[in-house]
Amino acid sequence: MLEIFSLEPPLTDNDLVIVTNAGGPGILAVDKADEVDLKVERLTDVLGDALAEQFNTAFQQMIKDKLKDAFLIILTPQTMTQLELTCQAVVKQFKHLKKPVVVSLLGGEITAKAKEILRKNRIATIDFPQKAVAYLSILFQYWHNRTQQTAYPVRQNSFIKASRPRLEPGQQTWQQIKKLAKIYHLPLVTTEIVKEKFLLQLIKQVGFPLVLKADPAEALHRTEKKALFLNLKSTTAVQQAFNQLKSQFKTILIQPQISSGHELFLGLKRHPGFPPLLTIGSGGIYTEIYQDITHTFLPVNKTSVLKLLAQTKLGQILQGVRGLPPVDLKPVIKLILNLSQLVLDRPQIQEIDINPAIINQTCLDIVDIKITISPLTLA
């Protein structure tokens, strides 16, 4: 399949022509084409004793029909078959056609020299005709889907002109994250750093129920490190949680407990040699179990974000199910676009992890966010 994608031009329609010197493999190819929704309106059997010239004549007739989109040539080594000469004819007739041409050479080592002729001229060779048809179908699906997608432009904004706080390598503190969030309009839930002497004052300010947790720079996986206390409903419970946290961590955060809403996971990560990868899906402590996620590379726009959301169960729920009203997706789209722009603007960002952002009918709050800066760059 990689060979076909690497060597063959785009396939945007599903008309396939097959030329074969053996009826059996030709029928297998036609059956497979029917299974994967490629249209075979023409199967040319040049018979087993066909010489290279007969193949060449068949090729010329096929090429005259300019409506055909892809070609499969099946060659079996029989008594009269001129493998190398026939492959040279394939190169002569099809090399500059700018349509996918795949040759299925049955016969193992006998066909090695013929395969080499095709490969030197960048024509894909697949041993079995059924596989060739299956891979052509995937090529068609890929390019057909590409034509259905809304092309970028991706929106322009002025974030890059804003002040650029220095980003130290490693995990960012909540205070560092807060500066970026302000520039890129990321809706962080109201969060304060706890000083013990102001604990009672903060409890009154935030109100019950509330959350205490360690700063993201000190505890990457809070649940495993017992660095997170949820749904605290009394001063005594808050004091106990605070005492436990301060014995292990320097910076402790306090937040209101958001008791309802849909949990959204957002991830952005850089891998060497690729654009940043965006992941969208269901959030919360069961993200890895649900596996309700989808991916794409940046950049993205509103249309592509909506399509991504629709691929997840969470996205379908947000559209309204079982009598529930649909959720306004504008804040969700804005968050994803702004977050993506942050990563594109600042190449030193290695990874961003939001889990969760809570989506309600009237608001969207990022409850937990982690940002990792590459150790190789500073800004």
ChimeraX attribute file (.defattr): number of C-alpha atoms within 10 A of each C-alpha:
attribute: neighborCount
match mode: 1-to-1
recipient: residues
	/A:1	14
	/A:2	10
	/A:3	14
	/A:4	21
	/A:5	16
	/A:6	11
	/A:7	17
	/A:8	20
	/A:9	16
	/A:10	17
	/A:11	21
	/A:12	18
	/A:13	17
	/A:14	21
	/A:15	19
	/A:16	23
	/A:17	22
	/A:18	24
	/A:19	23
	/A:20	26
	/A:21	23
	/A:22	19
	/A:23	17
	/A:24	9
	/A:25	19
	/A:26	23
	/A:27	16
	/A:28	14
	/A:29	25
	/A:30	22
	/A:31	15
	/A:32	19
	/A:33	23
	/A:34	12
	/A:35	13
	/A:36	16
	/A:37	14
	/A:38	22
	/A:39	16
	/A:40	19
	/A:41	11
	/A:42	14
	/A:43	17
	/A:44	18
	/A:45	17
	/A:46	17
	/A:47	14
	/A:48	17
	/A:49	15
	/A:50	18
	/A:51	17
	/A:52	20
	/A:53	13
	/A:54	13
	/A:55	26
	/A:56	19
	/A:57	13
	/A:58	15
	/A:59	20
	/A:60	12
	/A:61	10
	/A:62	18
	/A:63	16
	/A:64	9
	/A:65	9
	/A:66	7
	/A:67	10
	/A:68	19
	/A:69	20
	/A:70	25
	/A:71	23
	/A:72	24
	/A:73	23
	/A:74	26
	/A:75	27
	/A:76	19
	/A:77	18
	/A:78	14
	/A:79	9
	/A:80	11
	/A:81	17
	/A:82	19
	/A:83	22
	/A:84	18
	/A:85	17
	/A:86	20
	/A:87	25
	/A:88	16
	/A:89	18
	/A:90	23
	/A:91	20
	/A:92	14
	/A:93	15
	/A:94	17
	/A:95	16
	/A:96	8
	/A:97	12
	/A:98	13
	/A:99	17
	/A:100	24
	/A:101	26
	/A:102	26
	/A:103	25
	/A:104	23
	/A:105	23
	/A:106	17
	/A:107	14
	/A:108	9
	/A:109	9
	/A:110	13
	/A:111	17
	/A:112	13
	/A:113	13
	/A:114	19
	/A:115	23
	/A:116	15
	/A:117	17
	/A:118	20
	/A:119	15
	/A:120	10
	/A:121	15
	/A:122	17
	/A:123	24
	/A:124	23
	/A:125	24
	/A:126	21
	/A:127	17
	/A:128	17
	/A:129	29
	/A:130	20
	/A:131	15
	/A:132	24
	/A:133	28
	/A:134	19
	/A:135	20
	/A:136	28
	/A:137	21
	/A:138	16
	/A:139	22
	/A:140	23
	/A:141	17
	/A:142	15
	/A:143	15
	/A:144	16
	/A:145	10
	/A:146	12
	/A:147	10
	/A:148	8
	/A:149	11
	/A:150	11
	/A:151	12
	/A:152	12
	/A:153	9
	/A:154	15
	/A:155	11
	/A:156	8
	/A:157	9
	/A:158	8
	/A:159	15
	/A:160	15
	/A:161	8
	/A:162	9
	/A:163	10
	/A:164	13
	/A:165	12
	/A:166	10
	/A:167	21
	/A:168	17
	/A:169	17
	/A:170	14
	/A:171	22
	/A:172	20
	/A:173	18
	/A:174	22
	/A:175	13
	/A:176	16
	/A:177	19
	/A:178	18
	/A:179	16
	/A:180	17
	/A:181	16
	/A:182	11
	/A:183	18
	/A:184	20
	/A:185	15
	/A:186	22
	/A:187	17
	/A:188	17
	/A:189	17
	/A:190	12
	/A:191	17
	/A:192	16
	/A:193	19
	/A:194	19
	/A:195	13
	/A:196	14
	/A:197	8
	/A:198	10
	/A:199	17
	/A:200	14
	/A:201	13
	/A:202	17
	/A:203	21
	/A:204	10
	/A:205	10
	/A:206	17
	/A:207	15
	/A:208	17
	/A:209	17
	/A:210	20
	/A:211	21
	/A:212	26
	/A:213	25
	/A:214	26
	/A:215	23
	/A:216	22
	/A:217	16
	/A:218	17
	/A:219	19
	/A:220	16
	/A:221	11
	/A:222	15
	/A:223	12
	/A:224	9
	/A:225	11
	/A:226	14
	/A:227	23
	/A:228	19
	/A:229	20
	/A:230	16
	/A:231	16
	/A:232	19
	/A:233	15
	/A:234	13
	/A:235	14
	/A:236	10
	/A:237	12
	/A:238	24
	/A:239	17
	/A:240	10
	/A:241	19
	/A:242	21
	/A:243	11
	/A:244	14
	/A:245	21
	/A:246	15
	/A:247	8
	/A:248	14
	/A:249	14
	/A:250	10
	/A:251	18
	/A:252	22
	/A:253	19
	/A:254	23
	/A:255	22
	/A:256	22
	/A:257	19
	/A:258	16
	/A:259	9
	/A:260	9
	/A:261	14
	/A:262	18
	/A:263	22
	/A:264	24
	/A:265	23
	/A:266	21
	/A:267	22
	/A:268	24
	/A:269	18
	/A:270	19
	/A:271	10
	/A:272	6
	/A:273	6
	/A:274	10
	/A:275	14
	/A:276	23
	/A:277	17
	/A:278	22
	/A:279	17
	/A:280	24
	/A:281	25
	/A:282	25
	/A:283	23
	/A:284	17
	/A:285	12
	/A:286	10
	/A:287	17
	/A:288	11
	/A:289	7
	/A:290	13
	/A:291	12
	/A:292	18
	/A:293	21
	/A:294	15
	/A:295	15
	/A:296	16
	/A:297	15
	/A:298	18
	/A:299	19
	/A:300	20
	/A:301	19
	/A:302	17
	/A:303	14
	/A:304	18
	/A:305	17
	/A:306	14
	/A:307	12
	/A:308	20
	/A:309	22
	/A:310	16
	/A:311	16
	/A:312	18
	/A:313	15
	/A:314	20
	/A:315	21
	/A:316	13
	/A:317	16
	/A:318	21
	/A:319	16
	/A:320	12
	/A:321	10
	/A:322	6
	/A:323	6
	/A:324	10
	/A:325	12
	/A:326	13
	/A:327	19
	/A:328	16
	/A:329	17
	/A:330	10
	/A:331	17
	/A:332	21
	/A:333	18
	/A:334	16
	/A:335	21
	/A:336	21
	/A:337	20
	/A:338	19
	/A:339	23
	/A:340	23
	/A:341	21
	/A:342	20
	/A:343	20
	/A:344	16
	/A:345	12
	/A:346	15
	/A:347	15
	/A:348	20
	/A:349	25
	/A:350	21
	/A:351	19
	/A:352	22
	/A:353	16
	/A:354	20
	/A:355	22
	/A:356	22
	/A:357	26
	/A:358	23
	/A:359	21
	/A:360	16
	/A:361	13
	/A:362	8
	/A:363	13
	/A:364	24
	/A:365	22
	/A:366	20
	/A:367	20
	/A:368	17
	/A:369	22
	/A:370	20
	/A:371	24
	/A:372	20
	/A:373	21
	/A:374	18
	/A:375	12
	/A:376	7
	/A:377	13
	/A:378	14
	/A:379	13
